[in-house]
Structure formats: structure tokens, C-alpha cells
């Protein structure tokens, strides 16, 4: 009888450099695309082979913008964001975890992460499973479920390593991370946009919990903090190892 796999064995992956591109987001979509493109280029110049973008980086994190900035991913001519990511991945020969974008599909809006391989092809897409609804009197009230439809599938991509994908609030659910670990994932990438209230309390804590509980790497990427809008993100993009403090 074969021995059962050791659940606490550290990931055995080839060493590579990862870039977490924390971007400052504006209401100008073209400017956001330009900033992302420049950040990708600078990351490649510093040796990155895997690059992660933030949640909702081509538009402000606001229900006023999601539908307006959404793209139909099946129509590349009407999807400048996907075209830019595909071209950048192919041009630089890297894997891009494309943060998340508002996606139109058959009349429904999804919070979706697209993953592009070094050949520029779309390897997979992950639709946010756990939508974020919050109501803290006097601080913040926001309901993603008023705008988005939830995804219902985990997403694993084999590239520089075996990568599991989650988006923001997905990180709060340990069952998803445990499923990824059971399926041999080495690193989970979570584009996220925690707000300042939950970010201060939970952002680092849940990353370290997912990494330690499952003995894998956890990478998060957030937009930069901007206090001028209705939703203020926490920032603090982070990489956590199975036995390390966050960096």
C-alpha cells in the first residue's frame, strides 16, 4: 500500500521571481491600461516570470463603473484590456494573473480573473465565487451581489508552478484553499481590494492562515490606496510563504 501524501510537505517548485503590481486606479480606462502596461514592462526588466495585477484595476472599485467598464471577453475587438494582457504576456514571455475585470457574459456581469500564458493565450479564467457584501454602520456599506453574479468553479493553472486562483473575498473561505492544496497547488494568487476596515483587521491574518494551514505560498495584489472615492482600498500587496513572515 502506498504511503499517503504528507499534507505538510512544502511545495517543490522551481525558483522564480514574482511581481505584485499594485496600481493606482483612475476613472480613465486608457490611463489604467497604460499604467498596467508600464508596470508589466518594469517587472519583466527586473526578472519577473509570474505577474499578478489587482482586483478591478481597469476601473474604480465602484458599482457606478463596473457595467460601464465591463468587456465581453469573447469579443476581443471590444475588449482592449484582454488584448493588452495577451500582447504583454506574449511579448515578454511571462505568465500574467490578470487581476480581475468586470466581464459581460450573456447579460450577466462577473468579477473575473483572466490568466495568460507566455504564448499570450488565455489559459483560464476565474469568476469570483464569494461575493462581498458588507454593512458597517457609520463606516461602509457595499453589496457586490447587487451587481455581480457569483462564479461556481475553482480554477487551477499549470505554468511556472501549479497555481490556484481566488479573488479577494474568496480568501476568507479556507475550504477553497484546502481544495487547491489537495489538488497539488503550489501557490494561490488572490487579486483583492480589501477596504480599510476589513483590511486592517484581516488582510494579513487570512493570508498567513491560508499559507500556514495548507503549507503553500499565497500572493495577494491590491490597488493602491485612494481615499477620494466611495470605496477606499487597504493596499498592502503581499507574498507569504509556508513558514515565513509576509514580504
C-alpha positions in Angstrom: 0.0 0.0 0.0 1.4 3.4 -1.0 2.0 5.9 1.7 -0.4 8.8 2.0 0.9 12.1 0.8 2.3 14.3 3.6 -0.1 17.3 3.9 2.6 19.4 5.5 5.3 18.8 2.8 6.5 22.2 1.5 5.8 23.0 -2.2 8.5 21.7 -4.5 8.6 24.3 -7.3 11.3 25.8 -9.4 12.6 29.1 -8.1 11.3 32.1 -10.0 10.6 35.8 -9.4 7.0 37.0 -8.9 5.8 40.6 -9.4 2.8 42.1 -7.5 1.8 45.2 -9.4 0.0 47.5 -7.0 -1.5 50.1 -9.3 -3.1 53.5 -8.7 -6.5 53.4 -10.3 -8.2 56.3 -12.0 -11.6 56.8 -13.8 -9.7 56.9 -17.1 -9.7 53.4 -18.5 -7.0 54.1 -21.1 -4.7 55.6 -18.4 -5.2 52.5 -16.3 -4.2 50.3 -19.2 -1.1 52.4 -19.8 -0.1 52.2 -16.1 -0.5 48.4 -16.1 1.4 48.0 -19.3 4.3 50.1 -17.9 4.3 48.2 -14.6 4.4 44.9 -16.5 7.4 46.1 -18.6 9.3 47.3 -15.5 8.6 44.0 -13.7 9.9 42.0 -16.6 13.1 44.1 -16.7 13.6 43.1 -13.0 13.3 39.4 -13.9 9.7 38.5 -13.1 8.3 35.3 -14.6 4.9 35.5 -12.9 3.0 38.7 -12.6 -0.2 39.5 -10.6 -2.4 42.5 -11.1 -5.0 43.8 -8.6 -8.7 43.3 -8.4 -10.7 45.7 -10.6 -7.7 47.6 -11.9 -9.2 48.9 -15.2 -11.9 50.8 -13.4 -12.5 52.3 -9.9 -13.9 49.8 -7.4 -17.5 51.2 -7.5 -20.8 50.0 -8.7 -21.0 53.2 -10.7 -18.3 52.0 -13.0 -18.5 48.2 -13.2 -21.1 47.9 -16.0 -19.7 50.9 -17.9 -16.1 49.5 -18.0 -17.1 45.8 -18.5 -15.9 43.9 -21.5 -17.2 40.9 -23.5 -14.2 38.5 -23.3 -15.5 36.5 -26.3 -15.2 39.7 -28.5 -11.5 40.7 -28.5 -12.2 43.6 -30.8 -14.4 45.1 -28.0 -12.0 44.0 -25.2 -9.0 46.3 -25.1 -8.0 45.1 -21.6 -7.7 41.5 -22.6 -5.9 42.4 -25.8 -3.3 44.3 -23.9 -2.8 41.5 -21.4 -2.5 38.9 -24.1 0.0 41.0 -26.1 2.1 41.8 -23.0 2.3 38.1 -21.9 3.4 37.1 -25.4 5.8 39.9 -25.9 7.6 39.4 -22.6 7.2 35.6 -22.4 5.6 35.6 -18.9 2.6 34.4 -17.2 0.1 37.1 -16.2 -2.6 36.6 -13.5 -4.7 39.5 -14.8 -6.1 40.8 -11.6 -9.9 41.0 -12.1 -12.1 42.8 -14.5 -15.8 43.3 -14.9 -17.0 40.8 -17.5 -20.2 40.8 -19.5 -21.5 37.4 -20.5 -25.0 36.7 -21.8 -26.4 39.7 -20.0 -24.7 38.9 -16.7 -21.8 40.7 -15.0 -19.0 38.8 -13.4 -15.9 39.7 -11.4 -13.4 37.8 -13.4 -9.7 37.0 -13.4 -8.0 36.0 -16.7 -4.7 34.1 -16.8 -2.5 34.4 -19.8 0.5 32.1 -20.6 3.8 33.1 -22.1 2.4 32.4 -25.5 -0.2 35.1 -25.0 -3.1 32.6 -24.9 -5.9 32.7 -22.4 -5.2 29.7 -20.2 -8.1 30.0 -17.8 -10.5 32.5 -16.2 -11.8 32.5 -12.6 -15.1 34.1 -11.7 -15.2 35.4 -8.1 -17.1 32.7 -6.1 -17.8 34.5 -2.8 -19.2 38.0 -3.5 -18.5 40.7 -0.9 -21.5 42.2 0.9 -20.8 44.4 3.9 -22.7 46.9 6.0 -20.9 48.5 8.9 -23.0 51.5 10.1 -21.0 54.7 10.0 -18.1 53.1 8.1 -19.0 51.3 4.9 -22.0 49.7 3.1 -21.4 47.8 -0.1 -23.0 44.8 -1.8 -21.3 43.2 -4.8 -24.3 40.8 -5.1 -26.4 43.8 -6.3 -24.2 44.0 -9.4 -22.3 40.7 -10.0 -23.3 37.1 -10.5 -21.1 34.7 -8.5 -18.9 32.1 -10.1 -19.1 28.5 -9.1 -15.9 26.8 -10.1 -12.3 26.7 -8.6 -9.5 27.5 -11.0 -6.1 25.8 -11.3 -3.5 26.7 -13.9 -0.2 24.9 -14.6 2.5 27.3 -15.7 5.6 28.3 -13.6 4.1 26.1 -11.0 0.6 24.8 -10.2 -1.4 27.9 -9.3 -4.8 28.2 -7.7 -6.8 31.4 -8.2 -9.2 33.3 -5.9 -10.4 36.9 -5.9 -10.5 39.0 -2.8 -13.3 37.7 -0.5 -12.5 34.1 -1.8 -9.6 34.2 0.6 -11.9 34.3 3.6 -13.0 30.7 2.9 -10.5 28.1 3.9 -12.3 25.3 2.1 -11.2 26.7 -1.3 -7.6 26.9 -0.3 -7.7 23.3 1.2 -9.2 22.1 -2.1 -6.4 23.7 -4.0 -3.8 22.1 -1.7 -5.4 18.7 -2.1 -5.1 19.1 -5.9 -1.4 19.9 -5.7 -1.4 23.7 -5.9 2.0 25.3 -5.0 0.8 29.0 -4.8 -2.6 30.7 -4.6 -2.9 34.1 -6.2 -5.6 36.4 -4.8 -6.1 39.7 -6.6 -8.0 41.7 -4.0 -9.4 45.1 -2.9 -10.0 44.8 0.8 -11.3 48.1 2.2 -9.6 49.9 5.1 -11.9 48.5 7.7 -11.6 44.8 6.9 -8.0 45.2 5.6 -6.6 46.4 8.9 -8.3 43.6 10.7 -8.0 40.6 8.4 -5.8 41.2 5.2 -2.5 39.9 6.5 -4.1 37.5 9.0 -6.0 35.4 6.5 -3.1 35.3 4.0 -0.9 33.8 6.7 -3.6 31.4 7.8 -4.1 30.1 4.2 -0.4 29.7 3.7 0.4 28.0 7.0 -2.7 25.8 7.1 -2.0 24.4 3.7 1.8 24.8 3.5 1.9 26.7 0.3 2.6 30.2 -0.9 0.0 32.9 -1.0 0.3 36.1 -3.2 -2.1 39.0 -3.0 -2.3 42.1 -5.1 -4.4 45.2 -4.3 -4.9 48.5 -5.9 -3.0 51.4 -4.2 -5.0 53.2 -1.6 -7.1 56.1 -2.8 -9.3 58.0 -0.3 -11.0 60.2 -2.9 -13.7 57.6 -4.0 -16.6 56.0 -2.2 -14.6 52.8 -1.5 -11.1 53.1 0.0 -8.8 50.1 -0.6 -6.4 48.9 2.0 -3.5 48.2 -0.3 -0.6 46.2 1.1 0.0 43.7 -1.6 1.8 40.8 0.0 3.6 37.5 -0.6 3.5 34.9 2.2 5.5 31.7 2.4 4.5 28.5 4.3 6.9 29.3 7.1 7.7 32.9 6.5 6.6 36.3 7.6 4.9 38.3 4.8 7.0 40.4 2.4 
